Amino acid sequence: MRSCGIPLDPLVEGIRQNSFSELERTLVVMAEQYRDARMAGDRERQNLCRKEVLVAKQHARLCLKQSRLAPEVAAQKKEMISWMTVWLDNPELFPVWCRLRKKVLFADQATSPLPDR
């Protein structure tokens, strides 16, 4: 479905972890969904948004348990987990925090263990 180019509902697409840019995009969209649900008083949709991020975080943690994981991939997954943790702590603050975090992480591209921007 993703390859056909038709935009998916954020709760259908979920949280993408194949790159930092995809992680950021899907977490920001999910934060918008969460905010809209909160403003509409839709607790069920808010909970569904949180559940999507929690499941993605669990998947990242499972990935870290692989014994053959390259050190740079492990570092990326740990960073991704921290992004999802921040989202879960305060979804509406996440977009601002993410912009600041990227400035810190990617300030020096040559030494960054996180090649995807």
Secondary structure as GFF3:
##gff-version 3
##sequence-region A 1 117
A	DSSP	three_ten_helix	2	4	.	.	.	ID=ss1
A	DSSP	alpha_helix	10	13	.	.	.	ID=ss2
A	DSSP	alpha_helix	20	40	.	.	.	ID=ss3
A	DSSP	alpha_helix	43	64	.	.	.	ID=ss4
A	DSSP	alpha_helix	71	89	.	.	.	ID=ss5
A	DSSP	alpha_helix	94	105	.	.	.	ID=ss6
###
